[in-house]
């Protein structure tokens, strides 16, 4: 964890800028979700990259997708892919 630093906000157009010290170990192009608490505390939470591969999760290796799909069709009582669309 980096030592505490004091930064000052500044305006640039319609944006308020808060600088982050270089030694903060934040990779370039990191996106954050930001919100401000009622007491004025500003919280930045890093977003997961869109490049995260859902299928690389080892918990899904033994997941029986055809069985789950078959169960969903049974629960519905029909296969939605076999029913012609209705309407415009």
C-alpha positions as a Markdown table, in Angstrom:
| # | Residue | x | y | z |
|---|---|---|---|---|
| 1 | Unk | 0.0 | 0.0 | 0.0 |
| 2 | Unk | 1.3 | 3.4 | -0.9 |
| 3 | Unk | 1.9 | 6.1 | 1.7 |
| 4 | Unk | -0.8 | 8.7 | 2.1 |
| 5 | Unk | -0.6 | 11.7 | -0.2 |
| 6 | Unk | -2.6 | 14.9 | -0.4 |
| 7 | Unk | -4.0 | 15.8 | -3.8 |
| 8 | Unk | -6.0 | 18.8 | -4.9 |
| 9 | Unk | -9.0 | 18.7 | -7.3 |
| 10 | Unk | -9.0 | 20.9 | -10.3 |
| 11 | Unk | -11.4 | 21.7 | -13.1 |
| 12 | Unk | -10.9 | 21.0 | -16.8 |
| 13 | Unk | -14.0 | 22.0 | -18.8 |
| 14 | Unk | -17.0 | 20.1 | -17.3 |
| 15 | Unk | -14.8 | 17.7 | -15.4 |
| 16 | Unk | -13.3 | 17.7 | -11.9 |
| 17 | Unk | -9.9 | 16.0 | -11.9 |
| 18 | Unk | -8.3 | 14.2 | -9.0 |
| 19 | Unk | -4.7 | 13.1 | -9.6 |
| 20 | Unk | -3.5 | 9.7 | -8.5 |
| 21 | Unk | 0.2 | 9.5 | -7.5 |
| 22 | Unk | 2.4 | 7.5 | -9.9 |
| 23 | Unk | 3.5 | 5.0 | -7.2 |
| 24 | Unk | -0.1 | 3.8 | -6.8 |
| 25 | Unk | 0.5 | 0.7 | -9.0 |
| 26 | Unk | -2.6 | 1.2 | -11.1 |
| 27 | Unk | -2.1 | -0.2 | -14.6 |
| 28 | Unk | -2.8 | 2.1 | -17.6 |
| 29 | Unk | -6.3 | 2.0 | -19.0 |
| 30 | Unk | -7.9 | 0.8 | -15.8 |
| 31 | Unk | -11.5 | 1.7 | -15.7 |
| 32 | Unk | -13.3 | 2.6 | -12.4 |
| 33 | Unk | -16.8 | 2.8 | -11.1 |
| 34 | Unk | -17.0 | 5.9 | -8.9 |
| 35 | Unk | -19.6 | 7.1 | -6.4 |
| 36 | Unk | -19.7 | 9.6 | -3.6 |
| 37 | Unk | -21.0 | 8.7 | -0.2 |
| 38 | Unk | -23.3 | 11.0 | 1.8 |
| 39 | Unk | -20.4 | 12.1 | 4.0 |
| 40 | Unk | -18.4 | 13.2 | 0.8 |
| 41 | Unk | -16.1 | 10.1 | 0.7 |
| 42 | Unk | -15.3 | 9.3 | -3.0 |
| 43 | Unk | -14.9 | 5.6 | -3.7 |
| 44 | Unk | -13.3 | 4.3 | -6.9 |
| 45 | Unk | -13.7 | 0.6 | -7.6 |
| 46 | Unk | -11.8 | -1.0 | -10.6 |
| 47 | Unk | -14.0 | -2.6 | -13.2 |
| 48 | Unk | -13.1 | -6.0 | -14.5 |
| 49 | Unk | -11.8 | -5.9 | -18.1 |
| 50 | Unk | -14.3 | -7.0 | -20.8 |
| 51 | Unk | -11.5 | -9.3 | -22.0 |
| 52 | Unk | -12.2 | -11.6 | -19.0 |
| 53 | Unk | -13.0 | -15.0 | -20.4 |
| 54 | Unk | -16.0 | -16.6 | -18.8 |
| 55 | Unk | -15.1 | -19.9 | -20.3 |
| 56 | Unk | -11.7 | -20.0 | -18.7 |
| 57 | Unk | -13.3 | -20.6 | -15.3 |
| 58 | Unk | -12.3 | -24.2 | -14.3 |
| 59 | Unk | -15.6 | -24.5 | -12.3 |
| 60 | Unk | -17.4 | -24.7 | -15.7 |
| 61 | Unk | -15.2 | -27.6 | -17.0 |
| 62 | Unk | -17.7 | -30.3 | -15.9 |
| 63 | Unk | -20.9 | -28.4 | -16.5 |
| 64 | Unk | -23.3 | -30.5 | -18.6 |
| 65 | Unk | -24.7 | -27.8 | -20.9 |
| 66 | Unk | -26.8 | -30.1 | -23.0 |
| 67 | Unk | -28.4 | -31.6 | -19.9 |
| 68 | Unk | -29.2 | -28.1 | -18.5 |
| 69 | Unk | -30.7 | -27.0 | -21.8 |
| 70 | Unk | -32.8 | -30.2 | -22.0 |
| 71 | Unk | -34.0 | -29.5 | -18.4 |
| 72 | Unk | -35.0 | -25.9 | -19.4 |
| 73 | Unk | -37.0 | -27.2 | -22.4 |
| 74 | Unk | -38.8 | -29.7 | -20.1 |
| 75 | Unk | -39.5 | -26.9 | -17.6 |
| 76 | Unk | -41.0 | -24.8 | -20.4 |
| 77 | Unk | -42.9 | -27.7 | -21.9 |
| 78 | Unk | -41.5 | -26.9 | -25.4 |
| 79 | Unk | -38.4 | -26.1 | -27.3 |
| 80 | Unk | -38.6 | -22.3 | -28.2 |
| 81 | Unk | -36.4 | -22.9 | -31.2 |
| 82 | Unk | -39.1 | -25.1 | -32.7 |
| 83 | Unk | -41.9 | -22.7 | -32.3 |
| 84 | Unk | -42.5 | -20.2 | -35.2 |
| 85 | Unk | -42.5 | -16.5 | -34.2 |
| 86 | Unk | -45.9 | -14.8 | -33.8 |
| 87 | Unk | -46.5 | -11.2 | -34.7 |
| 88 | Unk | -44.8 | -8.7 | -37.0 |
